[in-house]
Amino acid sequence: MSWWTGNTLRLVQNNLREVDADLDVDKLISQLKAMDANVLMMNAGGMFAFYPSRLPYQYVTPYLKGDLLGETIHKAHKNGIRFIARFDFSKAHESIFEKRPEWFYRTRDGKEVNYSGIVHTCLNGGYQQQNSLVILEEALTAYDVDGVFFNMFGYQNWDYSGNYYGICHCDNCRVLFKKMYGLELPPEEDRGNETFRKYREFQEKTSMAILEKIASHLKKLRPDIAISTYHPHKVDIVRHESNTALNRPLPKWLYSAAENIMPIMGSYAGKLVSNCSINAIDLTYRFTGVSRQETEIRLYESLLSGSGLDFCIIGAFEGYPDRENLETVSSIFRYHKQHEALFGQLQSVADVVLVKPSPSSVRDSSKEYFGVFKMLKESHIQFDVIKQDRLERLAANPAKIVILPGVEKLETSELEQLAEWRKRGLHIVATGGALAGQPEALRLLFHAAPGRIIEDTTASYVRVDDKTMFPQMALRDWVVVDGAFATVSFGEGATKRLPYIASASFGPPERAYGHAESPELYALGIMPPGVLARPDSGSAVGGRMAGVSVEGRSSKCGGNSNVEGCGSSAVVDIVSTDGESIAGDDSIVESGAEGEGSRIVGVGSVGEGGRLVGRGAEGEGSRIGEGGPVGQVGRLVGRGAEGEGSRIGESGPVGQVDRLVGGSAYVCWNIGELYFRHGFADYRWILLGALHALVPEEQRMLSTNAHPSVEITLHRLPDGSRLLQLLNLSGFNGMTYEDPIPIGEIEISLQGRPINTDDSNNQYNQNNQSNQSNQSKQNNQNKQSNQRAELPAPIALVIPGRSTTSVHTSMGAEARAVWRIRDGMAVLVVSGLGSYAAFHLK
């Protein structure tokens, strides 16, 4: 096993200046030990060497008096600290440029970029392609480094002052691009230019090629060495940064650490991700740190998301003018060390997968994605993030819903994967008018067809026409539309909501009238889950399936099995494998009154229960009430349950069903981007309404009354126990970070936490209490008390005390959790939440 696979990094990067070449190594190591750091990252070579290199094209800083690299590695290892050597090949000293100018970046006019004597190199030039390997071989042969990190890897078109120089036009890039694509380099970055789209592809392919070259060379030299950079290809530790910049557009991004980590965790197996909290407020202001509270949030959010800890400061600690963050970092490092066995191997229990769109050649979907990310976090929905080009990872994910936020286009293989998973029960949701220019994707995934795009939607709205689906907007009838609106035609059987209201005059106020509601355009279309019948089947089992009735159809009371809602017969489309209806509109599902049978979609609440759509539930498998005559089911969702298997009742011939087909929901405009930019809660309610229509809220892995400013994650641990973490973000007001407001009782319901495992007792407690005598009620209360005792007490991961009392209080060391009974179910009640709390649930 490699040294990094335990995922217990507590990494400190001292980003050295030339003048630090004579730093006091003993003092540095002593400070790192006091912080409980177990990995040191420090400059080694590339732009400047901090060791006495003998190579002709490796510039050694003149401030070096001895061998700083060698001394530091030796003393770090002696004290149990790993060492990662930092290399930066993005630039080189101007003396090397004078000797080998063909290795360097060129503007369109053929000029180099010389920034204070440091010249930009080119990824396709000889300095990075050949000389970097020579430098690495020298360092790895001479020094026992544990890892290497490549700073500013890839194509660098900006200097340190923020000046932009455009794409590289050196001869190396010209020749290689011509060879690969038969084209001249594009003159500038232009998303609408086909040649530039090819150039983006060229950048990715050449970046991956050089990483393959480097990895092959290094692993031959040192198979045990960790390779790290920002790109995931052929690296062991993918590194990202949470940083700030004074000229960065608002809004501030509160979830920087989580969003940096989650796409790597969800998209790759066997890779670590390390999110570095950059101390400085800006690259131009390296000697003043961000606030203590912002650093605290970044580091705790790293723990919530599955990363180790990573902190970077310019130079040595000694003499640094802003020391406020150091005690915060030390305290969180100590906390992690105390509980590191619980943080290293978090496993997903997600209800939702959010797809991170691939960089679009025309459309920038990042804000739509960020907005949906924010909505899910604030709604406490447990979700994972998978990159668009890694959709094969859905096979290993337990989620019931996948969201496509503003995805412009799916590659053929990506579309095929999603279509197949939908046939197997996965629900598909799209926002931001995703795939509006890809008719085949709309047809296969959403039973919809594209129309025109309304680009100018100024002063237009949608009407909230279903107060049951959107109860939070009971008194709000219109919701603002701003940005492009995709006019999509939804197929037969779809539930259409939020009719479009066209723009009208908005000024002067005397002329603010004339809005007309469209009879045909809707902003939301929901196709409820269907049932795929075997060719030899009779009637099939189905129903409202997830709280969505089929629009325009009636239902009547029926017989035996409850199909989620009203105890009525529901009408369901029987769909074929390509998503087309094969049974018409008259397939009736008989269902009885609430409580008489078992529900079909999601988590069965009767009997032993479990998830039906998606993967199988834990333990004995996914079953829905053995006594309910639901019929025989073959392959329901194509994803085997854990334990004994997946089945629905074994009695009652209602017809054989092959598998359930997932539903879909399509939102025609950019609710994510609008939420990211403006924060109007209306857009979050729309997304939640669509999600709950497919999978009701009570079927989520976690539900809570917590305020949106509390970030909550739940993960499974390898031994089957769970880790619940809460982060209090209430100290952030949108601009400034302060200490969070302490929060009182937070109630959290977790799937799989019934009051005991005796189904007869559960049924007795939940259904018969109203008919009991006073003595029977007292007996039942005694039973509930005993059942409460059967639940292992939550283990609070106590935060070690710190020297600063006010800081200690804000950390939430006094947080406690107890199990209580609510409506026959166990509810975890957390009290005394300061900044952060974690509980180990066995």
N, C-alpha and C positions, 0 to 999 in steps of 0.2 A: 504493500500500500504506500502511495506517495505521501510525503509529509504534509501536503496541503489538503488531502481529501477529507480530513475530519472537519473542515470548514470552521476552524476555530481561530481565524486570524484576528489579532489585535495589532494592527499595523500602524506604525508611525513613519511618515516620510519627512525627513529633513532635506528640503530642497536647497542644496548648497549654492552659495555664491562663490565666486573665485576666492574672495577674501576669507572664506571659511576653510581653506585648504590646510590651515594650521590649527584647527579647532582642538579642544581638549577632549580626546576620545574617552578617557576615563570618566569625566564628568557627564558626557552624553550618555554613556552606558548606564551610569548610576541613575540618571533622570529617567531613562526608559524603564529600568527595573522598578522604580518607584511608581511609574504609571501602569505597571503590569502589562506593558507591551511585550509581545512575543515575536514580532517581525519588525525589522528596520529596513526601510528602503532609502537608499542614498545614491548620489551621483557617482558614476563610475567613468563613463567615457562617451565618445561621440563628439558632440560640440566642444566639450572640454574634458580632458582626462584628469582624474584625481589620483592617478598612479603614474609611476615613471615609465611611460610607454616608450618602446624603441622603434615604433612604426613611423614611416616617413609621412603618412597622411593621417596621423592622429595628433591633434594639437594638445599639448600639455600646458595647463595653466601655470604661469610663471610664479604664482603664489605658493605652489607646492614646494615644500622643503624636504619632506621625507616620502613616505608611502602611506598616505591617508587611507586608501582603500584597503591595503593589506592589514594595517593595524586595526582598523575598525572591524573587519570581518573576524579576525582572530579574537578580539575581545568580546564581540557580540556572541560568537559561538561558545566561548568560555563561560558566558553568563546565561546560556540557554536561549539565546535570541537568534532567530533565522535572519539571513541577510539577502535582500533582493537588490541587485545592481541596476541602477537606472541608466539607460542610454538614450541619447537624443540624436538621431541621424537626420533630422529635418533640416539642419543647418550645419555649416562648418566655418571655421575661421577663414578670414579673407586670404591668408597666406596660402591655403590649399587651393582656393579659387584661382589665384594667380598661376599656380602650377597646372591645374587640371580644370579649366573653365568649362569643358564639355560635360562635366558632371552636374552642372547647376541649372536651376530654374531660369527660365527666360519669359519675359512678358511678350505680348504680341509684337512689340517693337524690337524684340531681341535684347532687352536690357535685363541685367541681373537685379536682384533685390539685396542690397547691402544695408543691414541695420546695425549701426555702431560697430562695424568691423566683423559682423557675423552674416554670412551669405546663405540664402535659401538654396537647398539642394533639390533635386528632382527624384521622385521615386523610381523613375525609369533610367536614371543616370548611373554611371559607374560607382559613385560614392555609396549609394544605397545598395545597388545590385551586387557589387563585388567587395568594395572596401569595408563595408559594415561587417561582412562575414570575417574578414581578416582581423578587425578590431575585436570582435566577439571571441574569436578563437584565442587571441592573445590573452584576453582577460580571463576566460574560463579555464585556460590551461594553467595560468599562473595563480589563480585565486579560487578558493573553495566557496563560491557563491551558491546560494540555494535557489535563486531565481533571477530572471532578467525581466526588466520592464522597458518597453519602448514608448517614450514620450512623443506626443504630436505625430503619431504614425499616420501615413497616408499623404494626400495631396494638400499642401499648405499654401493658400493663396492670400493670406493676410499677414501683416507684420504685427509687432507687439503694440503698436500705437493704433491699431485698427484700420490701417490703410489697406484697401483691397486692390489686387493687381491682376485679377483675372486668371483664366486657366493657363497652364504652362504650355508654351510654344517652343520648347527646346527641340533640337534635332532628334533626340531620343524619342520624345512623344510623337513628333510628326511622323517619323519612320514607322514606329510600332502601330500607331493608329491606322496609317495607310495600309500596312500589311494585314491588319486584322479586319478592317472594314472597307478598304478600298476608297476611303474618303479623306479629304483634308480636314484638319482640325476645325471645329466651329470657332467663329471669331469671338464669341462671348457666350455667357450662360443665358439660355433662353428656353424655358420649359416647353414652349410651343414649337421649338425647332427640332426636326427629326434627327439631324446630325448631332445635336447636343444630347438627345436621349441616348443615342449610341455612345456618346462620350461618357455619359454617366455609367453605362454598362462597362465601358472600357476601364474606367476608374476602379470599379468593383472587381473586375476580373484580374487586373494587374495587381491590385492590393492583395487579393487572395493568393496570387502566384508567388509574390515575394514572401508572404508569410509561410507558404509551403516550403520555399527554399530555406528560409531561416530555421524553421522548425526541424526540418530534416538534418540540417547541418548541426544544430545544437544538440539534438537528441542522440546523434552519433557520438558527439564529444562527451555528453553528460546525460544519460537517460533519465536521471533522477531530478533534473532541473525543471523548475516551473517557468513557463513562458507566459508573459502577461502583457497585454496592451488593450486598447479600446475596441478593437475589432475582434469578433469571436472566432474567426477561422484559425484552426490549428494552434489555439492557445489553451492554456490550462486555467488561468485566472483572468476573467474578463473584468477590466477595471473601468469604472465610470466616475464622474465627479459631480457632487453637489456644490455649485459655486454661484456667485453673484457677480453682477457687473452694473456699474452706475448708469450706463446707457442702455440697459436691456429693457425692452418694451414691457409695460405692465399688461396683465396683472402678475404679481409675484406668484411663483409656483410652489405651493405649500408641500406638494407630494413629490418633490424632486428625488429624494432617496428611494422611495417606493417605486416610482416609475423607472428609475435607472436599473433597479434590481429585477423587478418582476418579469420583464420580457426575456431576460436571460434565464431566469429560473424556470420559466414556463416553456422555453423554446429549445433548451439543450439539456441533454443528460450527461452527467460526468464533468460538467464545467462549474467552477466556482465563479462567483461574482463578488467583487469587492468595490463598494461605493465609497469613494474618498470624500470626506468633508473638508473642503478647502477653507482654511482659516481666514484668509484675506478677503476683504469686501470687494476687491477688484484687482485685476492683474496690474493696474497702474498704481494701486495703493496696497502694497503687500504687507505693510507693517501695522495695519489696523485690522482687527478681526471682526467678523460678524458677531452678532449678539450671542451671549451664552445660551439663551433660550433657543435660538435657531440651530446652534450646534447640537444642543440636546435633542431637538426634534429629529435632526438628520441621523444621529447615531441610534436613537431608539427606533426610528423607522427602519433602519437597516436590520435591526433585530427582528422587528415585526415581519419583515419581508424575506428573511432567510439568508442574509449576508452576514459576514463577520463585520469587524469594526475597522475603520480606516480613517486616518487624520493626517493632514499635511500642513506644514508650517514652513515659511521661508527661513533658511539659515539654521543656526543652532538655537537652542532655547536660551542660552546665556546671552543676555543683552537684548533680547527681543522686547520691544516697547509695549506690547499689549499681551498681558499674561492672564486675562480674565477667563479664557476658555480652557486653560490647562487643567484646572481643578475639576471642571465638569467632565472633560475627557477622561481624566484619571479615575474618577468615580464610576463612570459607566464601564470603563475597561475592567475595573475591579469586580464590578457586578457580573460582567460577562465571564470573567475567569471563574467566579464562584459557581456559576450555573452553566458552564460551556457545554456540558454533556447534553443539555436539553435543546440548545440552539443550533447545533450543527447539521441536523438531518431532518428538517421539517418536510412533511409530506402533505400534499394538497387534499382538501375536502371541499373544493370550490363548487359552487352552484353555476357559475358563469365563466366563460372564457371570453375575454376582450381581445380582439385581434388588433395588433399594431400594424397599421397600413404600411406597405412598402413605400419607399420614397417615390412619389408620383412624378411622372415626367411633365404633367400639365397641372394637376391639382395638388395643392398642399392640404392634406387631410389631418395635419398634426393637431390643430386646435379642436377639430371635431373629436378626435381621439382623446385629447386631454380633458375635454369637457365631460365626455362619457366616463372616463376614468374617475374624475372628481365626483360625478353623480353616484357611482357605485360605492366609492369610499364613504361618502356622506350618508348613504342609505344602509351601510353596514352589510352589504351583500358580499359574501365571500367569493372572490373571483381570482382567476389567473390571467396572465397576459401571454399570448403566443404571437410571435411575429408572423406576418402574412406568408412569408416564404418558408415557414416551418410548420404548416398546418398538419403535417403527418403526426405531430405531437398530440393531436386530439385523441389519438388512439390510447394514450396513456393517461388521459385526464378524466376525472369523474363528473365533469360539468354536464348540466342538462341543457344549457343555452349557450350559443356562441353569438357574439355581437360584432358586426362589421361596421365600424364608424367611418363613414365617408370614403370607403374603399372605392377607388376609381375603376379598377379593373382587376379581375381574377385571371391568372394564367390558367390554361386548360387543365393542368394537373390539379391546381387549387380548386377550381370549380368542380371537378370530378370528385375530389375528396369530400367537399362539403355536401354535394348532392347525395353521395353514398351515405354519409353520416346522418343526413336528414332522413333517408329511408330507414335508418336504424334507430330512429327515435330522437335525434338531436334537434332541438328547436333553433331556428336561425332568425336573428333580428338584425336589421340594417337601419342606420340613421344617416342623416346628412345627404339624402338623395343618392346613396351609394349605388354603384353599378348602373346608373341611369343610362349610360351609353353602351350597355352590354345586354342586349335583349335576351340572349340565351340564358344568362345568369338570372335575370329577373324571372324568366319562365320556369326554370328548374327549381329555384330556391323559394320563390314568392308567388308563383302562379299569377304573375303580373306581366304587363307589357308597357314599354316606355312610351311616353308622349313628348311633348315639347318641354323645354326648360324655361320657366319664367325667371329671367335674370333680374329684372327690376321689380322688387316686391315692396317698395316703399309704401307705407301706410296700409298694408294688407294684414289680414289676421286669419286665424282659424277659430271656429266656434266649438266650445266645449259642449258637445251634444250628449254626452253620456256621463252623468254625475255619479253613477255607480262605479264606472271604470276609473274615474278621476275624482274621488270624494274630496280631496283636498281643495278642489276648485269649485266647491258647491256654490259660492257666491261670485265666482268669476266666470264670465261667459266667453270672453274673447282673449286670445293669446297672440302676442306679436309675432309676425313673420318678418324676418329681415335676411336678405341673402337669397341665393338661387333656390327655386322651388321646382322639384321634378314632378311633372304631372303624369302620374303613373295610373294605368288602368288595372284595377284589381279583378281577378277572375271570379267566376261563379263560386259561391260558397264562402267568400271572404266577408269578414265583418269590417265594414267601412266606418271610420269615425273621423271626427274633426273636419267638417266641411270647410272648404277654402272660401274666404271672404275677400273679394277683389278690392284693390285700393280705390280710394276716392279722394276728393279734395280734403285737405287738412288745414287750410288757411285761406283767408282769415277765419277766425272762429265762427263767424256767421255763415261760412260756407263749408264747415266741417260736417258734411253728411253725404249720403249717396252710396254708401257701401252696399254691395250686392253679394249675396251668398250664392256660390256656384251649386247647381243641382248635380253636377257630375264629378267635381274635383274634391278629393278627400286627402288629408295629410297623413292618415294612418290606415293601413290595411292589415288585417290579421286573418291568417288562414289557420283555423284550429287544427290540432293534431287529427290525423285520420288513421284508418285501419286498413292494412293491406291484407286482403283475403286470399286464401289459397284457391287455386282454380276449382277444387272440388268442394269448396265450403258452401254452406247454406248461408244463413244470416250471420253477421259478424258482430263482435262486441265492440262497442265504442262509446261515444257520448260526448258530453260537453268537454270532457277530457282535461280541461285545465281552467275552467271558469269562463270559457268562450262559447256562447251559443251561436249556432249557425244562423246568419242573418236571414230574416224573411221566412222562417219555417216554424211551424207550430209543433208542439209536443203534447203528449197526453200521458196520463198516469198509467204506469205499467206494473210489471210483476215483481221481480226478485232482487236484482242486483243494483245497488245504488251507484249511479254514475256521476258523482260529484255535483250535487246541487239539485234542490227542489224535489227530489224523489220522482222525477218525471221521466218519461221516455224521451230520449234525445235522438236527433237525426244526425247521422254522420256520413261524410263522404267515404266511400270505400275506394281507395286509390291504388293505382298500379305502381310498379317500380319506377316508372318515369314521371310519377306525380300526376298523371291524368286520371280523371274519374272513370271507373269501370262499372260502378253499380248504380249510377243515377242518384236521384234525390230521395228515394223511398226506403233506404235501409234504416230500420228502426231498432233502437236498442231499448230493451225493456229494463226498467229500473224501479226499485222500490223506494220506500220512504227512507229518510235519513236514518242511519243506524241499522237498517235491516240487512244490508249487504256490505260489500266492500267497494272502495273507490278504485278507479282504473288507472288513472295517471298520477304520477308523482309518488308520494309516499302513502301507502295504505294505512289508514288509521284504525282499521278493525283487524283483530287477530294479531299476528306477529309483525305485520307491516314491513315495509321496505320500499325502496325506490323501484318503480317499474320502468320508467323511461330513463335512458342513460345507462349507467353501469349498475350492477347489482349492489344491493345494500350490504352492510357488514354482517358478520356472523353467519346465521343459518341460510342467508340468501334472501332474495326478494320475493316475498309472498304476500298475497292479499287475501286475508280471511279464508281459511280452508273450507268453511261451511257455505260460502256464497256460491250459488250456481252461475258461474261466469263463463263456463265453457272451457274447452281445452285449448291451450295456447302452445304453439311450437316455439319458434325463435322470435322472441318479442322485440328485442332491440339489437341483437347481434353482439352484445357485450355481456359476457358471462358474469354472473354474480359471484361475489366472494362466498366461500363456504359451500353450502350444499347445492345451490342452484337457484334458478329463477322460475317461478311458476305462479299461475293464478288459479286458485281453487280447482279442485280435482273432480267436482261433481257438476252436473247440470249440462246437458248437451245444447249449447247455444250456437254451436257452429265452430269450426276450426279456424283459427286466425294465425297467419304466419308471423306478422310483426306489426308493431305500431309505427306509423310514420310521423316524424316530428312536424310541429306547426311552424309558423313563421309570422313575423311582424315587420312591416316596412314603414319607416318614417320618411316623409318626402322632403324634409328640409333640415337645416343645420342646427338642430336643437343642442348638440354638444358644443359647437363653437359659440353659440349665443350664451350658453351657460358658463363656459370658460371665460368669456369676455365680460359678461354682465352679472351673472349669478342669479338670474331670475328663477325662482323655484318652480315656476310653471313648467319649464322644460324638464326638470327632474321628475315632476309628477307624470308627465306624458310618458317618459321612458319607463317609469315604474308601473304605470297602468298597462303598458304593452307587455312587460315582463310577467306581471302577475296574471295577465290573461292566459299566458302559456303555462306558467308554473305558479300556483297560488303561493302567497307569502308564507302561509303556515307550513309549506313543504320545504322551505329553505333550511339549510344546515344550521343557521343561526338567525334568531330574530331578537330584537331588543327595543327597549324604550329609550335608548341612549340618544343624547343630542348629536346632531350631525358633526359637531366639533370633536367628538370622540372617535378616534380611529380604532377599529377592532379587527383583529385577525385570529383565526382559529386554524390550527394545524394538527395533523396526526403525527405521532412520533413512532419510531420503528417498533417499539414494544406494544403498540396499540393504544397507549394513553394519548392525551391531547394537551396541547399548550395553547392557552388563551391569553392574548396580550391586548392591553388597552393603552392608548396614547392620547393624552388630553391636549388638544390643540386650541383650546379656548383662549389662550394668551395671544393669539395672532389676530389682529384686527384688519387684516388686508394689506397693511403696510409695515406695521411695527410689531416686533415680538416682545411680549412681556411674560411674566410668570402666569401660568394658567390659573383659572378660577377653580378651586377645589369643587369637586362634584360629589353629590350625595349618593343615594341609592340608584343603581343602574340594574335593571332586571334583564337577564339574558336567558333565553330558552335555546337549548341545543337539541338537535335531532338525535335520537338514540338515547335519551335520558328519561325513560318512563320511571314511575316511582318504584316499580319492582318488575320482576320478570314473570309474574304469575298473571296470565291473561284473565283468569276467572276473577281474581281480585280486582284487576283493572276495570273489568266490565261492571263488577258489583259497585265499585266506588263511583264510577262515572255515570252510570245509567239508573241505578236503583236507589240513590240516596234520598230522593224526594218521597219514596214510599216507605221509608224505614220509620220505626218507632223511635222515641227519644233514646231508649236504651241501645237500639241498633246504631243510631247515629253516633253515640258515644263509642261503641265498639269500633265503628269505622274510623273515627278520629284516632283511636288507639292504634289501629292498623296503619294509618298514615304516618303516625309518629314512628312506628317501628320501621316502616318502609323508608322513611327519611334517614334513619340511622344506617340503613343498608348502603347508602351512597357514600363512598369514600370522601372525606372532607377535602375541599380544594387546598392545595399546598401553595401558599403564597411564596413567591420568590423574593425574599426580603432584600432590599437594597442596603448595602453596607453604609454605615454612618460616615459622615464627612465633617470636615472641620468647620465649614460655614453653615451655621444653623439655618439661615433663611433658605439656602440652597437645598439643604437636606429636606426641609419641609416641602419644598416645591416638587421634589422628586417622587413624592407619594409613597414613602416608606411605610405609612400606616394603613395602606389599602388592605381591606379584608373582603372575603367572600364566603357566603354560606348558602346552602341549599334550602329552598323553601318550596312548599307545595302550592301550586296554583292550578285550580281546575283539574286536579288529579295528575298533574305533571310536575316534574322537578324543574324549578327555576333557580338559576344562580343569581344571587343578589350581591353586587359589588358595591362597597361603600368606601368613602375616604380616598377617592382617586385624586392624586395630585398631578404630577406630570405623567407618570407611567406606572403600570402594574402588570404583573404576569402571574398566572396561576396554572399549576400542573394538575390536570384532572386525570386521575387514575381510574 
